Amino acid sequence: MKHFPNLYLITPEPCDRFLYKLESCLEQGIRLVQLRAKTISESEYYSYAEQCLKLCENYNAQLFVNTSLEVALSVGAHGVHLNSSRLYCYNIHPLKISVAASCHNLADIQQANKIGLDFIVLSPVKTTVSHPDAKTLGWMEFSDLTQYSNCPVFALGGMKRQDITTAYEYGAHGIAAIRELWNVSF
């Protein structure tokens, strides 16, 4: 089984000083990063992915890209992160690269098990700023669902660094976050 750190940074959309902020996160110990950028073109994404990969490798961090497997392989990323719709496009693990996915229910977890994913992100555990009206799992349902996973599970949704102990208690490998892990002090 592959080893993954217990903090999974999901980037916000690229913005001013994006690479500078990413490097600051890496300097402060982040070693697992997902480049998530839905509002830029594929060529811009590719360019950011190459730059992020160089930064991550300078800090011995792993970069997962939230895009197609083809782009992930062509960039040389350490892994690909499948959104919930891409999760159902595969019947087996691609094997050339680490694969993670976003899961929200038991069916998603069963699909992740079928493919043999390396880890999953299960959400939303708590209310989030970006999706305030989304139905949350809560820690008990999160715990119940993690028991069905054959791979490490990261808790996502309203996570704070201080939630890591609670996440462990409910069966998580760690936490994933955008705002909490991105908003580092300079």
PyMOL commands that set and color helices and strands:
alter all, ss='L'
color gray80, all
select helices_A, chain A and resi 18-27+42-58+69-75+84-87+106-115+138-146+161-169+179-182
alter helices_A, ss='H'
color red, helices_A
select strands_A, chain A and resi 7-10+32-35+62-65+79-82+98-103+119-122+153-156+174-177
alter strands_A, ss='S'
color yellow, strands_A
deselect
rebuild
show_as cartoon
